[in-house]
Amino acid sequence: MRSHWDVENKLHWRLDVAMNEDDCRIRRGNVKSFFEIIKSGEYEIWGCEIMRWIRINILKCTLVFCLACGFSFAKTPCTNMSDKLSAAQRDSLQNNIKRQLKTERLNILEFFKEQNSSIVYIETYGADEAFIFYSGDEFKDDFITIWSGAAEISEEKNIEKWVKDHVPYIPDRLARCFAWYTIYRHD
């Protein structure tokens, strides 16, 4: 089956189709608009080409939609930095944080790690969610500092600077991830 848009007559297509036992075969000529086919009642002869045209346009629209959505789900500074903790690791980390904060209830919302530094985003049920920063073994060592609160888009660079000042040797990627996540996270 062949079909292409007739540029001179924008609403016309060149239909190179003939019916042969429910199958479309190539034939030269016959320029008709979609509306002429519908009006003439030649659905059976032109039906396969009409369906092909509809399918192609649905595919085009789907492709455009997927491309548009793809850009809206672009990579973030935190892409590939969020580690999944096993149940044993989660329990060990929760117990370490509970010990340091002297709290009974705690939920780990997110865990980011880069090289020897890590950030744990937690919910304590008694206050706002908090970010806890570690350098070294987050399962045994005490955390370096804690940060809690909301931020505005205009503060992203200041937040990145704050974390670099307060957490020695934090990798740039992890600092950028933290600054981005504090602003754009969706709890």
Backbone as CSV, one residue per row, in Angstrom:
resi,resn,N_x,N_y,N_z,CA_x,CA_y,CA_z,C_x,C_y,C_z
1,MET,0.841,-1.176,0.000,0.000,0.000,0.000,0.883,1.235,0.000
2,ARG,0.507,2.185,-0.815,1.229,3.453,-0.833,0.231,4.584,-0.706
3,SER,0.652,5.578,-0.043,-0.187,6.756,0.093,0.733,7.905,0.462
4,HIS,0.555,9.044,-0.156,1.338,10.204,0.253,0.488,11.454,0.083
5,TRP,0.870,12.444,0.800,0.112,13.696,0.828,0.371,14.468,-0.456
6,ASP,-0.674,14.917,-1.078,-0.551,15.728,-2.281,-0.345,17.170,-1.822
7,VAL,0.873,17.675,-1.975,1.234,18.983,-1.436,0.437,20.103,-2.091
8,GLU,0.191,20.013,-3.392,-0.528,21.080,-4.081,-1.973,21.179,-3.613
9,ASN,-2.615,20.082,-3.412,-3.995,20.060,-2.927,-3.962,19.492,-1.517
10,LYS,-3.776,20.345,-0.534,-3.475,19.917,0.818,-4.457,18.903,1.388
11,LEU,-5.709,18.939,0.976,-6.675,17.999,1.523,-6.818,16.740,0.678
12,HIS,-5.947,16.558,-0.314,-6.038,15.382,-1.180,-4.890,14.429,-0.908
13,TRP,-5.166,13.170,-1.106,-4.092,12.207,-1.037,-4.045,11.486,-2.365
14,ARG,-2.922,10.956,-2.638,-2.816,10.085,-3.803,-3.001,8.674,-3.262
15,LEU,-4.039,8.039,-3.705,-4.329,6.687,-3.239,-3.982,5.708,-4.338
16,ASP,-3.018,4.891,-4.093,-2.590,3.895,-5.063,-3.101,2.539,-4.606
17,VAL,-4.411,2.395,-4.610,-4.990,1.219,-3.994,-6.088,0.628,-4.862
18,ALA,-6.187,-0.643,-4.877,-7.334,-1.336,-5.469,-7.653,-2.523,-4.582
19,MET,-8.903,-2.939,-4.582,-9.293,-4.064,-3.743,-9.152,-5.362,-4.516
20,ASN,-8.610,-6.357,-3.874,-8.519,-7.689,-4.450,-8.689,-8.673,-3.308
21,GLU,-9.887,-9.170,-3.102,-10.217,-10.103,-2.030,-9.747,-9.581,-0.665
22,ASP,-10.302,-8.473,-0.256,-10.003,-7.843,1.033,-8.537,-7.449,1.198
23,ASP,-7.825,-7.317,0.119,-6.412,-6.972,0.200,-6.181,-5.709,-0.611
24,CYS,-5.293,-4.856,-0.174,-4.981,-3.640,-0.910,-3.851,-3.922,-1.883
25,ARG,-4.032,-3.543,-3.140,-3.006,-3.726,-4.167,-2.683,-2.373,-4.792
26,ILE,-1.509,-2.270,-5.357,-1.038,-1.006,-5.920,-1.727,-0.705,-7.247
27,ARG,-2.126,0.536,-7.426,-2.696,1.015,-8.675,-2.338,2.484,-8.817
28,ARG,-2.107,2.931,-10.012,-1.714,4.320,-10.244,-2.952,5.209,-10.392
29,GLY,-2.780,6.507,-10.040,-3.820,7.491,-10.315,-4.751,7.723,-9.145
30,ASN,-5.965,8.133,-9.465,-7.057,8.344,-8.516,-6.685,9.223,-7.319
31,VAL,-6.696,10.504,-7.521,-6.472,11.435,-6.424,-7.841,11.831,-5.894
32,LYS,-8.115,11.454,-4.635,-9.388,11.798,-4.002,-9.108,12.308,-2.596
33,SER,-9.948,13.204,-2.150,-9.812,13.667,-0.777,-10.528,12.685,0.137
34,PHE,-10.179,12.735,1.385,-10.818,11.886,2.385,-12.328,12.110,2.369
35,PHE,-12.735,13.381,2.245,-14.154,13.713,2.267,-14.875,13.218,1.015
36,GLU,-14.180,13.236,-0.135,-14.782,12.712,-1.367,-15.048,11.219,-1.249
37,ILE,-14.133,10.498,-0.620,-14.323,9.055,-0.444,-15.527,8.798,0.445
38,ILE,-15.625,9.523,1.542,-16.746,9.347,2.465,-18.053,9.696,1.769
39,LYS,-18.056,10.818,1.036,-19.250,11.284,0.350,-19.699,10.304,-0.741
40,SER,-18.745,9.707,-1.442,-19.090,8.819,-2.557,-19.590,7.461,-2.090
41,GLY,-19.385,7.135,-0.819,-19.835,5.843,-0.323,-18.942,4.698,-0.749
42,GLU,-17.734,4.991,-1.198,-16.812,3.939,-1.640,-15.977,3.431,-0.467
43,TYR,-16.613,3.230,0.684,-15.886,2.784,1.865,-15.209,1.441,1.635
44,GLU,-15.908,0.555,0.958,-15.365,-0.793,0.791,-14.111,-0.775,-0.071
45,ILE,-14.129,0.042,-1.133,-12.965,0.102,-2.009,-11.825,0.837,-1.326
46,TRP,-12.162,1.926,-0.665,-11.124,2.763,-0.070,-10.931,2.496,1.428
47,GLY,-11.679,1.570,1.958,-11.665,1.317,3.406,-10.305,1.004,3.974
48,CYS,-9.549,0.137,3.271,-8.236,-0.231,3.814,-7.309,0.981,3.856
49,GLU,-7.416,1.862,2.859,-6.560,3.044,2.844,-6.994,4.041,3.911
50,ILE,-8.293,4.164,4.126,-8.797,5.054,5.176,-8.310,4.562,6.537
51,MET,-8.419,3.254,6.770,-7.967,2.704,8.046,-6.456,2.896,8.213
52,ARG,-5.717,2.729,7.137,-4.268,2.925,7.182,-3.957,4.383,7.530
53,TRP,-4.667,5.308,6.897,-4.475,6.731,7.163,-4.771,7.040,8.634
54,ILE,-5.854,6.475,9.149,-6.222,6.700,10.550,-5.142,6.138,11.471
55,ARG,-4.691,4.904,11.198,-3.656,4.286,12.030,-2.364,5.095,12.016
56,ILE,-1.958,5.545,10.838,-0.726,6.331,10.726,-0.839,7.614,11.536
57,ASN,-1.975,8.284,11.444,-2.143,9.537,12.187,-2.232,9.301,13.686
58,ILE,-2.824,8.194,14.092,-2.841,7.860,15.518,-1.415,7.607,15.994
59,LEU,-0.640,6.887,15.192,0.757,6.627,15.552,1.563,7.922,15.627
60,LYS,1.321,8.827,14.673,2.033,10.109,14.696,1.714,10.881,15.973
61,CYS,0.424,10.950,16.308,0.014,11.671,17.519,0.607,11.015,18.765
62,THR,0.599,9.689,18.789,1.168,8.970,19.925,2.656,9.247,20.052
63,LEU,3.361,9.240,18.934,4.795,9.512,18.944,5.084,10.921,19.461
64,VAL,4.342,11.902,18.971,4.532,13.289,19.422,4.252,13.394,20.920
65,PHE,3.183,12.752,21.380,2.835,12.774,22.803,3.938,12.142,23.646
66,CYS,4.440,10.988,23.201,5.503,10.302,23.950,6.779,11.133,24.000
67,LEU,7.111,11.781,22.894,8.298,12.633,22.888,8.128,13.802,23.849
68,ALA,6.936,14.398,23.837,6.676,15.522,24.738,6.749,15.069,26.193
69,CYS,6.187,13.913,26.484,6.235,13.396,27.852,7.651,13.022,28.246
70,GLY,8.404,12.518,27.297,9.783,12.138,27.581,10.601,13.301,28.080
71,PHE,10.364,14.476,27.529,11.107,15.649,27.970,10.657,16.098,29.349
72,SER,9.393,15.874,29.689,8.931,16.288,31.006,9.421,15.338,32.098
73,PHE,9.828,14.134,31.715,10.375,13.184,32.675,11.877,13.038,32.473
74,ALA,12.515,14.120,32.188,13.954,14.095,31.938,14.695,13.722,33.213
75,LYS,15.946,13.395,33.065,16.757,13.015,34.211,16.901,14.184,35.175
76,THR,16.974,13.835,36.438,17.186,14.826,37.490,18.611,14.671,38.017
77,PRO,19.081,15.609,38.816,20.409,15.445,39.417,20.492,14.216,40.330
78,CYS,19.345,13.690,40.752,19.332,12.533,41.651,19.187,11.200,40.916
79,THR,19.074,11.237,39.587,18.929,10.002,38.822,20.130,9.098,39.083
80,ASN,19.857,7.847,39.334,20.865,6.809,39.611,21.636,7.043,40.911
81,MET,21.125,7.866,41.795,21.800,8.079,43.080,21.002,7.493,44.233
82,SER,19.745,7.203,43.996,18.893,6.667,45.044,19.146,5.166,45.155
83,ASP,19.657,4.753,46.292,19.948,3.336,46.511,18.772,2.655,47.190
84,LYS,18.552,1.427,46.813,17.546,0.606,47.484,18.242,-0.120,48.629
85,LEU,17.672,-0.001,49.799,18.230,-0.676,50.963,17.512,-2.005,51.160
86,SER,18.264,-3.023,51.523,17.632,-4.299,51.867,16.910,-4.114,53.201
87,ALA,16.081,-5.066,53.575,15.347,-4.971,54.840,16.313,-4.899,56.023
88,ALA,17.372,-5.683,55.975,18.361,-5.678,57.063,19.092,-4.333,57.133
89,GLN,19.458,-3.791,55.966,20.129,-2.483,55.935,19.205,-1.385,56.445
90,ARG,17.934,-1.439,56.032,16.951,-0.437,56.466,16.802,-0.469,57.990
91,ASP,16.677,-1.669,58.557,16.543,-1.805,60.015,17.781,-1.279,60.734
92,SER,18.951,-1.637,60.222,20.206,-1.191,60.832,20.327,0.330,60.799
93,LEU,20.000,0.921,59.653,20.083,2.379,59.515,19.042,3.072,60.393
94,GLN,17.819,2.545,60.425,16.782,3.132,61.285,17.200,3.084,62.754
95,ASN,17.749,1.960,63.180,18.192,1.842,64.583,19.311,2.828,64.898
96,ASN,20.233,3.011,63.970,21.327,3.965,64.176,20.784,5.394,64.294
97,ILE,19.842,5.750,63.429,19.265,7.109,63.469,18.412,7.294,64.720
98,LYS,17.621,6.289,65.085,16.796,6.368,66.303,17.676,6.589,67.533
99,ARG,18.794,5.890,67.593,19.731,6.031,68.712,20.237,7.471,68.801
100,GLN,20.596,8.047,67.666,21.170,9.395,67.665,20.125,10.472,67.942
101,LEU,18.921,10.283,67.412,17.865,11.289,67.601,17.046,11.050,68.866
102,LYS,17.285,9.915,69.516,16.536,9.524,70.722,15.033,9.553,70.454
103,THR,14.639,8.814,69.435,13.230,8.725,69.061,12.846,7.262,68.872
104,GLU,11.570,6.975,69.022,11.082,5.598,68.872,10.562,5.315,67.465
105,ARG,9.943,6.322,66.865,9.340,6.122,65.534,10.140,6.865,64.482
106,LEU,10.338,6.164,63.355,11.141,6.736,62.284,10.837,5.985,60.992
107,ASN,10.770,6.711,59.899,10.559,6.093,58.591,11.577,6.674,57.610
108,ILE,12.297,5.804,56.921,13.244,6.257,55.899,12.465,6.444,54.601
109,LEU,12.430,7.673,54.127,11.691,7.988,52.903,12.549,7.818,51.654
110,GLU,13.830,8.181,51.756,14.719,8.105,50.585,16.156,7.996,51.071
111,PHE,16.975,7.351,50.262,18.382,7.165,50.611,19.223,7.427,49.373
112,PHE,20.149,8.390,49.476,21.032,8.745,48.361,22.475,8.479,48.775
113,LYS,23.242,7.908,47.870,24.642,7.612,48.184,25.512,7.884,46.975
114,GLU,26.662,8.498,47.237,27.668,8.754,46.207,29.024,8.636,46.891
115,GLN,29.836,7.739,46.395,31.155,7.461,46.959,31.028,7.123,48.442
116,ASN,31.646,7.913,49.313,31.658,7.610,50.743,30.670,8.481,51.530
117,SER,29.835,9.233,50.824,28.868,10.121,51.478,27.453,9.639,51.194
118,SER,26.563,9.899,52.146,25.161,9.523,51.931,24.235,10.525,52.608
119,ILE,23.017,10.576,52.079,21.964,11.429,52.632,20.751,10.543,52.853
120,VAL,20.174,10.636,54.041,18.981,9.860,54.367,17.854,10.854,54.616
121,TYR,16.776,10.710,53.866,15.601,11.571,54.030,14.626,10.805,54.910
122,ILE,14.297,11.368,56.080,13.508,10.631,57.067,12.247,11.377,57.487
123,GLU,11.334,10.606,58.024,10.121,11.134,58.641,10.160,10.685,60.097
124,THR,10.039,11.643,61.030,10.123,11.307,62.458,8.764,11.332,63.146
125,TYR,7.740,11.757,62.472,6.367,11.836,62.980,6.182,12.906,64.048
126,GLY,7.256,13.499,64.562,7.127,14.536,65.576,7.478,15.913,65.047
127,ALA,8.103,15.954,63.883,8.539,17.224,63.295,8.526,17.078,61.773
128,ASP,9.001,18.119,61.110,9.102,18.049,59.647,10.068,16.946,59.233
129,GLU,9.928,16.520,57.991,10.887,15.560,57.451,12.275,16.195,57.491
130,ALA,13.282,15.351,57.577,14.650,15.865,57.703,15.602,15.087,56.803
131,PHE,16.697,15.747,56.457,17.790,15.121,55.717,18.948,14.950,56.691
132,ILE,19.467,13.742,56.764,20.598,13.454,57.636,21.791,13.116,56.754
133,PHE,22.936,13.702,57.056,24.131,13.562,56.219,25.180,12.702,56.912
134,TYR,25.720,11.782,56.145,26.776,10.896,56.645,27.993,10.973,55.742
135,SER,29.135,10.783,56.369,30.377,10.601,55.637,31.027,9.374,56.260
136,GLY,31.109,8.314,55.515,31.623,7.064,56.064,30.508,6.034,56.145
137,ASP,30.519,5.239,57.214,29.562,4.139,57.374,28.274,4.640,58.030
138,GLU,27.249,4.814,57.225,25.976,5.338,57.739,25.268,4.359,58.670
139,PHE,25.676,3.103,58.682,25.039,2.098,59.537,25.621,2.092,60.954
140,LYS,26.824,2.667,61.129,27.475,2.652,62.445,27.882,4.039,62.931
141,ASP,28.327,4.893,62.013,28.826,6.220,62.395,27.677,7.154,62.768
142,ASP,28.032,8.222,63.504,27.062,9.279,63.791,26.957,10.193,62.577
143,PHE,25.772,10.787,62.408,25.608,11.692,61.267,26.374,12.981,61.507
144,ILE,26.703,13.665,60.416,27.488,14.900,60.477,26.604,16.088,60.806
145,THR,25.501,16.200,60.086,24.577,17.319,60.292,23.187,16.905,59.832
146,ILE,22.232,17.743,60.166,20.839,17.475,59.797,20.245,18.754,59.218
147,TRP,19.366,18.620,58.244,18.730,19.775,57.605,17.247,19.487,57.455
148,SER,16.418,20.464,57.778,14.977,20.297,57.651,14.364,21.609,57.200
149,GLY,13.314,21.520,56.436,12.615,22.719,56.002,12.402,22.761,54.508
150,ALA,11.614,23.708,54.113,11.292,23.880,52.694,12.238,24.906,52.078
151,ALA,12.241,24.930,50.762,13.111,25.878,50.061,12.420,26.349,48.785
152,GLU,12.841,27.494,48.315,12.314,28.044,47.065,13.301,27.794,45.934
153,ILE,12.805,27.852,44.722,13.632,27.596,43.540,14.849,28.518,43.509
154,SER,14.655,29.761,43.898,15.754,30.735,43.852,16.879,30.407,44.840
155,GLU,16.631,29.502,45.781,17.623,29.179,46.808,18.494,27.968,46.467
156,GLU,18.306,27.383,45.300,18.994,26.134,44.962,20.516,26.239,45.104
157,LYS,21.124,27.277,44.560,22.587,27.442,44.640,23.045,27.657,46.087
158,ASN,22.264,28.404,46.865,22.610,28.633,48.273,22.546,27.338,49.083
159,ILE,21.570,26.495,48.770,21.449,25.211,49.470,22.640,24.321,49.128
160,GLU,23.019,24.312,47.859,24.178,23.522,47.440,25.445,24.007,48.157
161,LYS,25.587,25.321,48.280,26.744,25.883,48.994,26.692,25.504,50.473
162,TRP,25.494,25.567,51.083,25.342,25.221,52.497,25.802,23.790,52.757
163,VAL,25.360,22.867,51.928,25.713,21.461,52.161,27.209,21.231,51.955
164,LYS,27.821,21.925,51.004,29.272,21.779,50.795,30.056,22.353,51.979
165,ASP,29.520,23.417,52.601,30.174,24.016,53.765,30.033,23.150,55.020
166,HIS,28.897,22.449,55.159,28.606,21.704,56.386,28.925,20.213,56.327
167,VAL,29.124,19.683,55.142,29.441,18.256,54.998,30.764,18.136,54.247
168,PRO,31.848,17.930,54.989,33.153,17.855,54.329,33.221,16.700,53.333
169,TYR,33.879,16.951,52.234,34.145,15.942,51.200,32.897,15.398,50.503
170,ILE,31.762,16.086,50.598,30.576,15.602,49.882,30.817,15.768,48.378
171,PRO,30.546,14.749,47.590,30.729,14.872,46.137,29.790,15.927,45.547
172,ASP,30.247,16.610,44.525,29.441,17.664,43.889,28.089,17.138,43.423
173,ARG,28.086,15.941,42.842,26.822,15.362,42.344,25.814,15.167,43.468
174,LEU,26.271,14.704,44.621,25.377,14.483,45.756,24.883,15.815,46.322
175,ALA,25.747,16.817,46.361,25.341,18.156,46.819,24.287,18.741,45.881
176,ARG,24.493,18.585,44.572,23.526,19.066,43.580,22.193,18.325,43.718
177,CYS,22.269,17.005,43.942,21.065,16.193,44.139,20.283,16.688,45.354
178,PHE,20.984,16.927,46.458,20.321,17.413,47.672,19.626,18.745,47.430
179,ALA,20.331,19.684,46.808,19.750,21.005,46.535,18.507,20.868,45.662
180,TRP,18.580,20.038,44.648,17.436,19.836,43.749,16.288,19.165,44.494
181,TYR,16.595,18.139,45.273,15.555,17.351,45.944,14.825,18.162,47.010
182,THR,15.525,19.037,47.707,14.865,19.854,48.731,13.817,20.775,48.119
183,ILE,14.035,21.177,46.884,13.103,22.090,46.218,11.998,21.343,45.484
184,TYR,12.345,20.296,44.765,11.395,19.659,43.852,10.811,18.341,44.341
185,ARG,11.145,17.906,45.536,10.620,16.612,46.007,9.099,16.666,46.113
186,HIS,8.501,15.500,45.977,7.037,15.395,46.078,6.713,14.350,47.135
187,ASP,6.411,14.802,48.339,6.098,13.864,49.432,4.681,13.363,49.299
